[in-house]
């Protein structure tokens, strides 16, 4: 092992799968919360942290955008992980014998067609990997879990049905965080730059701030707003753009942005995952 990487969830969670796929040479360390995963990295107990930011089916992951600017960490990579949902049962269990399937509230609707077709009741669990663990501990062939193939391996469960999700495109984007930024150009699919900013309290400030990206030919792939400290008048924006801060167009666009913002913080410069362009094709 070349290092350690923290993730939120129990062993077998999709974040654990992301660690295996993106950093197979690192030991994956489970954490109860996102805050704990961040703190383990910030304090030096692990080298990296794996954080999910958005999913193609259910949108952005709550609280991550608020957590990132104050984390003290830097984005050094991104990973697009295909979410395959499987029906996991106790050893020897059969699909026909399953009565209930347990999983996180987000996963259950994604398998609604399969569950309805087989007359299986969906039951909410706080975590899909935890559901797999509890099914393994219970030993009841009528109880199953909706989780990853990794969870089946971790808890010694049988895969009764593979890839049962309703939508074939279900993918989660993860950000890999480090204590130290890496501004080097790397990868073969181009660079990404992520930052947060607050606009000045002047008319059309956001419109003018965004104008520099358009006029300089910079592609902004994401722009999201969220309230700061529960205030309706304090708004922070989170943005992803294609390119490196040293690219002429990006440099000019960021310079123009500063004229209309009261605060801007660079969160990371990192190589684009090749899957980003495959999904856009």
Legacy VTK file of the C-alpha trace (Angstrom):
# vtk DataFile Version 3.0
C-alpha trace
ASCII
DATASET POLYDATA
POINTS 281 float
0.000 0.000 0.000
1.279 3.476 -0.922
-0.961 5.421 1.418
-4.364 5.686 3.061
-7.592 7.275 1.806
-10.678 8.035 3.913
-14.298 7.736 2.800
-17.726 8.186 4.383
-19.679 4.989 4.944
-19.155 1.399 5.959
-16.913 -1.092 4.158
-18.576 -2.034 0.870
-20.164 1.393 0.302
-19.982 2.948 -3.160
-17.425 5.432 -1.806
-15.342 2.399 -0.815
-15.713 1.134 -4.398
-14.537 4.549 -5.632
-11.400 4.240 -3.491
-10.696 0.787 -4.943
-11.128 1.995 -8.515
-9.360 5.362 -8.308
-6.634 4.560 -5.755
-6.211 0.762 -5.699
-2.773 1.165 -4.114
-4.212 2.968 -1.039
-5.751 1.477 2.083
-9.402 2.615 2.275
-10.425 3.873 5.730
-14.179 4.064 6.569
-15.598 7.072 8.454
-19.017 7.758 9.985
-19.447 11.225 8.444
-18.056 13.404 5.658
-16.641 15.712 8.326
-14.723 12.819 9.864
-13.357 11.778 6.469
-12.141 15.342 5.897
-10.653 15.681 9.391
-8.697 12.431 9.060
-7.030 13.858 5.966
-6.535 17.336 7.411
-4.918 15.915 10.558
-2.582 13.660 8.595
-4.102 10.339 9.683
-4.705 9.552 6.007
-3.161 10.933 2.823
-6.327 11.534 0.808
-10.107 11.801 1.224
-12.744 10.552 -1.237
-15.884 12.729 -1.322
-18.964 12.268 -3.554
-20.285 15.531 -4.997
-23.033 14.587 -7.433
-24.937 11.713 -8.983
-26.590 11.581 -12.405
-29.842 10.263 -10.918
-30.382 12.212 -7.690
-28.235 15.327 -8.173
-25.700 16.891 -5.859
-24.742 15.388 -2.527
-26.086 17.552 0.290
-23.603 19.592 2.347
-20.503 18.730 0.327
-20.414 22.140 -1.380
-20.575 23.811 2.028
-17.930 21.506 3.460
-15.315 21.899 0.710
-14.424 25.620 1.093
-13.848 25.276 4.837
-12.174 21.863 4.714
-8.619 23.133 4.404
-8.126 20.509 1.682
-7.517 20.772 -2.051
-9.037 18.852 -4.967
-6.275 16.875 -6.711
-8.351 14.479 -8.828
-11.872 13.490 -9.835
-13.349 10.023 -10.366
-16.550 9.039 -12.167
-17.813 5.765 -10.706
-20.582 3.725 -12.307
-23.165 2.788 -9.670
-24.345 -0.772 -10.286
-26.988 -1.918 -7.809
-27.187 -5.609 -6.983
-29.569 -7.709 -4.919
-27.508 -9.426 -2.216
-28.767 -12.347 -0.128
-27.481 -14.743 2.483
-25.522 -17.775 1.212
-27.934 -20.203 -0.410
-30.804 -17.699 -0.645
-32.835 -17.491 -3.861
-34.413 -14.569 -5.664
-37.833 -16.207 -5.385
-37.470 -16.435 -1.617
-36.608 -12.768 -0.989
-39.448 -10.784 0.594
-37.706 -7.551 1.623
-34.746 -5.576 0.255
-32.967 -3.055 2.470
-30.966 -0.062 1.265
-30.478 3.684 1.480
-33.533 5.787 0.656
-31.776 7.087 -2.478
-31.150 3.624 -3.938
-34.619 2.148 -3.435
-36.423 4.262 -6.095
-33.646 3.453 -8.573
-34.655 -0.232 -8.431
-38.414 0.306 -8.247
-39.202 -1.613 -11.442
-37.191 -4.676 -10.412
-38.650 -4.741 -6.883
-42.201 -4.403 -8.201
-41.699 -7.126 -10.803
-40.489 -9.601 -8.167
-42.907 -8.587 -5.401
-40.128 -7.438 -3.076
-40.808 -4.789 -0.430
-38.226 -1.998 -0.246
-37.081 -1.112 3.285
-35.074 1.987 4.194
-31.650 1.637 5.790
-29.269 4.435 6.769
-26.575 3.064 4.444
-26.470 0.449 1.694
-23.294 -1.170 3.033
-24.799 -1.274 6.508
-27.857 -2.980 5.028
-25.572 -5.632 3.526
-23.814 -6.126 6.854
-27.089 -6.481 8.753
-28.470 -8.961 6.210
-25.300 -11.026 6.623
-25.566 -10.862 10.417
-29.285 -11.764 10.393
-28.908 -14.841 8.198
-32.539 -14.731 7.028
-32.899 -15.764 3.345
-36.065 -13.650 3.052
-34.056 -10.480 3.773
-31.785 -8.987 1.101
-29.792 -5.814 0.519
-29.367 -3.499 -2.460
-25.673 -2.712 -2.625
-22.419 -3.041 -4.543
-20.630 -6.194 -5.602
-17.852 -5.099 -3.249
-20.335 -5.257 -0.348
-21.152 -8.851 -1.301
-17.441 -9.661 -1.180
-16.892 -7.861 2.135
-19.821 -9.501 3.952
-19.867 -12.912 2.295
-23.247 -12.511 0.581
-24.509 -14.089 -2.638
-25.374 -11.875 -5.605
-28.931 -12.910 -6.465
-29.362 -10.364 -9.287
-26.843 -8.007 -10.869
-27.242 -4.468 -12.197
-30.916 -4.081 -11.385
-31.026 -0.281 -11.471
-33.699 1.274 -13.688
-31.329 3.738 -15.387
-28.210 2.517 -17.169
-26.391 5.859 -16.817
-26.295 6.000 -13.008
-22.879 7.478 -12.169
-21.444 9.291 -9.153
-18.720 11.904 -9.415
-16.170 11.901 -6.606
-13.487 14.426 -5.707
-10.173 13.267 -4.260
-8.879 15.690 -1.641
-5.363 16.286 -0.322
-3.693 18.576 2.209
-1.433 19.955 -0.508
-2.590 21.425 -3.837
-1.155 20.085 -7.088
-1.123 22.679 -9.855
0.888 20.560 -12.287
-0.540 19.678 -15.677
-1.266 15.962 -15.749
-3.534 13.390 -17.323
-4.486 13.040 -20.971
-8.024 14.451 -20.934
-7.370 18.096 -20.105
-7.499 19.961 -16.800
-10.338 21.146 -14.574
-10.378 24.094 -12.173
-12.854 24.436 -9.301
-13.470 27.539 -7.202
-16.088 29.263 -5.051
-16.911 32.971 -5.057
-19.300 35.614 -3.760
-20.367 38.486 -5.980
-20.244 42.121 -4.913
-23.541 43.747 -3.973
-23.947 45.712 -7.216
-26.489 45.413 -10.040
-25.840 42.615 -12.546
-22.680 41.523 -10.691
-23.181 37.823 -11.452
-23.922 38.507 -15.112
-20.784 40.606 -15.437
-18.676 38.103 -13.487
-19.702 35.316 -15.856
-19.116 37.420 -18.958
-15.371 36.945 -18.815
-15.663 33.183 -19.233
-17.825 33.541 -22.329
-15.670 36.193 -24.008
-12.483 34.238 -23.321
-13.857 30.927 -24.594
-13.785 29.112 -21.252
-16.317 26.320 -20.820
-18.035 26.420 -17.424
-19.370 22.917 -16.747
-21.029 23.690 -13.427
-22.353 26.746 -11.586
-24.369 26.265 -8.404
-25.472 28.668 -5.700
-26.250 28.072 -2.052
-27.018 30.215 0.957
-24.271 31.063 3.430
-24.992 30.862 7.166
-28.710 30.483 6.516
-29.015 33.986 5.114
-31.213 34.827 2.121
-28.910 37.728 1.205
-25.558 35.920 1.439
-25.028 33.607 -1.516
-21.939 31.662 -2.504
-21.366 30.167 -5.935
-19.524 26.949 -6.746
-18.033 26.603 -10.225
-16.183 24.036 -12.334
-14.446 25.162 -15.517
-12.395 23.367 -18.143
-8.778 24.424 -18.289
-5.796 25.359 -16.116
-5.397 28.758 -14.368
-2.263 29.363 -16.476
-4.187 28.988 -19.739
-4.470 32.484 -21.286
-8.266 32.383 -21.538
-8.738 31.032 -18.024
-6.274 33.555 -16.581
-8.106 36.471 -18.183
-11.531 35.149 -17.146
-10.439 34.734 -13.513
-8.928 38.238 -13.517
-12.216 39.665 -14.761
-14.086 37.648 -12.134
-12.168 39.387 -9.335
-13.560 42.792 -10.357
-17.098 41.699 -9.509
-16.527 39.418 -6.516
-16.017 40.136 -2.829
-14.347 36.778 -2.250
-12.920 34.007 -4.422
-11.221 30.787 -3.320
-9.534 28.222 -5.549
-10.500 24.711 -4.426
-8.410 22.685 -6.822
-6.752 22.156 -10.186
-6.891 18.559 -11.371
-7.005 16.286 -14.435
-10.393 15.581 -15.963
-11.519 11.982 -15.658
-11.623 10.467 -19.184
-15.170 9.303 -18.426
-16.242 12.963 -18.259
-15.855 13.267 -22.029
-17.290 9.820 -22.701
-20.496 10.794 -20.886
-20.707 14.082 -22.791
-20.350 12.370 -26.165
LINES 1 282
281 0 1 2 3 4 5 6 7 8 9 10 11 12 13 14 15 16 17 18 19 20 21 22 23 24 25 26 27 28 29 30 31 32 33 34 35 36 37 38 39 40 41 42 43 44 45 46 47 48 49 50 51 52 53 54 55 56 57 58 59 60 61 62 63 64 65 66 67 68 69 70 71 72 73 74 75 76 77 78 79 80 81 82 83 84 85 86 87 88 89 90 91 92 93 94 95 96 97 98 99 100 101 102 103 104 105 106 107 108 109 110 111 112 113 114 115 116 117 118 119 120 121 122 123 124 125 126 127 128 129 130 131 132 133 134 135 136 137 138 139 140 141 142 143 144 145 146 147 148 149 150 151 152 153 154 155 156 157 158 159 160 161 162 163 164 165 166 167 168 169 170 171 172 173 174 175 176 177 178 179 180 181 182 183 184 185 186 187 188 189 190 191 192 193 194 195 196 197 198 199 200 201 202 203 204 205 206 207 208 209 210 211 212 213 214 215 216 217 218 219 220 221 222 223 224 225 226 227 228 229 230 231 232 233 234 235 236 237 238 239 240 241 242 243 244 245 246 247 248 249 250 251 252 253 254 255 256 257 258 259 260 261 262 263 264 265 266 267 268 269 270 271 272 273 274 275 276 277 278 279 280
